[in-house]
């Protein structure tokens, strides 16, 4: 299973780091993505995750919803969690 860990704002997102560590214990394939990077939705789709895990700061919540909508337009059955 491939899980995209998508962070906003602070590069040291401890929630996603913790989740990523736990997922690795269960032999899941993870990849961290910086949501503020140019062309991020294309990069995520190209990697082909089964799940999207978001951890935006409150300030970036609306931005995270925009990215999620773009990803859902490309891959409607993808599962997301906040």
Secondary structure as UniProt FT lines:
FT   STRAND          2..7
FT   HELIX           14..25
FT   TURN            26..27
FT   STRAND          29..34
FT   TURN            35..36
FT   TURN            38..39
FT   HELIX           40..47
FT   STRAND          51..55
FT   HELIX           58..60
FT   HELIX           61..74
FT   TURN            76..77
FT   STRAND          79..81
//
